[in-house]
Amino acid sequence: MANVKGIELNRAFGFGSFCWAAVAVMMCLFIIGGPVSKAVAQDDGAAKADAPAPAGEEKKEAAKPQESFLAWMIRASGIFGFLIMLVSFVMVAVIMMIGLQLRRDNFLPASFVEQFEQRLQAKDYQGAYEAAKGSDSFIGRVLSAGMARLSRGFEEAEAGMQEIGEDETMAMEHKIGYLALIGSVAPMLGLLGTVQGMVLSFQVIANSTTSPKPSELADGIATALFTTLEGLVVAIPAIIFYALFKNRLARFLMECGFVASNLMKNFQNMGKAPAARGGAAPAGAPGDRAE
């Protein structure tokens, strides 16, 4: 029980770091979206006020409808911006899914460990096995796999615990690995948009008999810059959450391994399990009958 109380001290720190990371991502999106749109609007207004235009063109400019920053960004981003947006939706879904699964109660619930220890102290090994079998936590599955093989000896029980632990770990690492994939794919999509935008701008230069106006090159340059920005905005949070989840998983696995080893030491000197009434291990466990 002392081990569990010591482990519980890390819960506030782990949850706090997750919340601060989410707030940091939201602040980055706010900082990028708000001031940039205001700066663009101010620059456009100042340019229109300072630059004198011919009388014939003043009427055309006045008649031209103003395009919002968001509409301009969507139009300039094109197909690669749409793909990056889809990737961002996948990233948010994966982060939420892993965040819900990567909690201490799913790996090392204090109530289950306390109940398991109490049954061990009362020599109720069959009840301890049933409690582990009924628990949906990581440590519950590990302990039930180990106790199911106690009839073959303590070494076989440890091997069973290691097998189920590695299987569960691999499944969670595969889910976390999707964030690393998103962190690599999003900048590549942004780079494709950058290349496309530069190609469009150079196409205007190549097809123009005179020196092209900046407005004619603006669409291609906007495509290049917007797709690069969007790719980085998606990739940076994906990489951050990948590192946070990876470290959090490693800490939970270490704590679960430590607690499970200490709990299983109660069976180390019992040898092969006799019948259930002998008090060594659950006899006739479902794992034994299946094998």
N, C-alpha and C positions, 0 to 999 in steps of 0.2 A: 504494500500500500504506500510505503514511503516513496518508492520509485515513481508511482503514478502522481503523487502530490508534487514531486519535483518536476515532472514533465509538464504538469498543468501550468507551471509558471511561464512557459513559453507561448501559451495560447494568445495572450493579449498582444505580444510582440508580433506574432505571425499574422494575426488578423489586422493589426494596425498597419503593417507594411503593405498588405494587399490593398487596404483602403487608400493609403497615401499614393500608391502607384496608379490607382484608378483616377484619383483627383488630379494627379500630374498629367495624365493623358487628356482629361477634359480641359485642363488649363492650356495645354499646348494647342488643342483645336480652337479654343476661344481666342488665344493670342494670334494664331495664324489667320483666322477668319475675320475677326473684327477690325483690327487696325489696318490690315491690308486693304479691305474694301473701302475704308474711310480715306486712306491715303490715295488710292486710285481716283476716288471721286474728287478729292481736293486738287490733285494734279490736273485732272481733266478740266475742272473749272478754272484753274489758274491759267492753263494753256489757252483756253478759249478767250479769257479776258485779256491776256497780254498779246497774243499773236494777232496782228491785223490781217483780215481776210479781204479779198476782193469783193466788190459790191455784188457781183453776180453770184458768188459762192455763199454769201451770207444767208441768202434766202434758202438755199439748198440745205445748209447746215441747220438752220432754224427749223426746217420742215422735217429733218431726220429724227425719228423717235429715239429717245434715250433708252439704252439697254442696261438692265441691272447687272450688277457684278456677278450674281449667281447665274443668270442666264448666259452671260458672256463666258463664264467658266465652264458651264455644261456644254455650250456650243463648241468652244475651243478644245475641250478635252477629247471629244470624239469617241470612237469605239474603244480606244485604250482606257480612257477615263471611265467608261461604262464597265469594262472588265475589272478595273481597279475597285470600283464601287462594289461589284459583286464579291470580290475577294474580301473587302472590308466587312461585308455582312457575314461572310463565313467566319472571319476572325472574331467578331463579336460573339457569334454563337458558340464557337469553340472555347473562348475565354469564359463565358458564362457556364458552359457545361463542365469544364474542368474545375472552375472555382467552386461549383456546388459539390463535386465529387471529392475534391482535395481538401477535405476538412478533417479535423482531429476526431470528430465523432464517427467518421467512416473508417478510420484507421485504428484508433486507440481510445475507445470510449471508457471513461473512468468507471461508469456504473457496471459495465460488464467485467472489467478487471477486478473490481471489488467483489462482485458476486462470485467470480471464479475462485478468488483467493479464499473466500469464506467457505466454499464447498471443499476446497482442498484441506483447509484446516480442520473441517469436520469429518474428514476421511470419506466424503461423499464423492468418490471419483466418477461414478456413473452419472450423477447429477452435474458434475463439472463438465463431463463430455457432452451431455445433452444441452447445457447452456452454451458451450462453444459451437455446437452443431446448429443451434437455433439463432446464433448471432450472425448478422450480415456484415460485420466489420472485418477489416483485414486481419487483425490479430485473432478474431474468432475462427476464421477459415484456416489460418495457419495452425492454431492449437488443435482444432478438430482433426485436421489431416495428420498431425503428429500423434495424437492419442489413438487414432484409428489403427495405427501400426505398432502400438506398444506391445501387442501380443507377440511380435517378432523380435522385440528387443529395443533398447533405447537408441541404438545407432540407426535402426530402420525408422524409428519415430523422427529422429532429427533429419533424416533424408527426406521423409515425407513433408516435413515442415519447409525444408529448403525448396522442394519442387513446387509446392503451391505458392510459396513466396515469390519465386522467380517468375512463375506464370502471371501472377497478379501484377508484379512490377513491370513486366514487359508490356502488358495490356495498357497500363497507365502511361508508360513512356511513349508508346505509339501515339496515344492521344496528344500528349504534350508536343510530340515531334511535328504535328501539323502546324503549330505556331512557328517553328523554325522554317518549315516549308513556305509558309505565307511570308515570313520575313525575307525570304530569298526571291520569291516570285514577284512580289509587289514592286520592288525597285526595277526588276527586269522589264515589267510591263511599262513602268514609267520611262525607262530608257528607250523602249520601242516608240513610245509617243514622242520622246525628244527627237529621235532620228526622223520620224515622220514630219514633225514640225519644221525641222531644218531643211528637209527635202522640199517641202512646200515653199518655204521662203526662197531657196535657191532657184526653184522653178520659176517663181515670179521674176527674179533677176535675170534668168536666162532668156525668158520670153519677152522681156521688155526692151524696146528699141531705145528708150531713154532711161535716165536714172529713175528707178521706181521711188514712189513716195513711201514714207514710213508707214502710212496707214495700209498700204498694200502688202507690206511685210509683217504687219502686226499679227495677222491670224496665224501664220506659221510659227512665229516666235511665241505667241500665247499658247499654242498647242504644246510646244516643247517645254515651256516653263510649268504649265499647269500639270501636265502628266508627271513631270519629275517631282513636283511638290506633292501631288496626291500619292504617288508611289512611296515616297519617304514618310508621309503622314501615316500610312497603313503599316509600313515595315517597322518603324521605330517602336510603336506599342507592342507589336507582335514579338519582337526580340526581347523587349523588357519583360513581358509576361512569361515568355519561354524561360528566361533565366530565373524569375521568381518561382514559377511552378516547379522547375527542375530542382532548385534548392529546397523547396518545401517538401517535395516528395522524398528527397534524400534524407531529410531530417526525420520525417515520419517513419521511413523504413528503418532507420537506425534505432529509433526509440522502440518501435515494435519488435525488432529483433532482440533488443536488450531485455525487454519485459518478457517476451515469450521464452527466451532462454532461461531466465530466472524462474519462471513458473514451471517449466518442464524439468527443472532440476529435482523437483519433488519425486519424480519417477526414475531418477538415474540409478539408484541403488536397489531397485525392486526387481531387476532382472526381467525375464519374460513374464508377461501378465498372466496370472492364474484366473480362476473364475471371478465373476464380479463380486461374490461374497468375500473373496480374499482381500478386497480393498486395494488392489494394485492398479487396475485400469479397467475401463469398461469392456466387459466381455461381450462377444457377439456384436461388435460395432458394425454398422452398415458397411463401412469401408472394408472390414475383414471379410464379410460374407460376399461382397462383390468381387473380391480378388481371389 
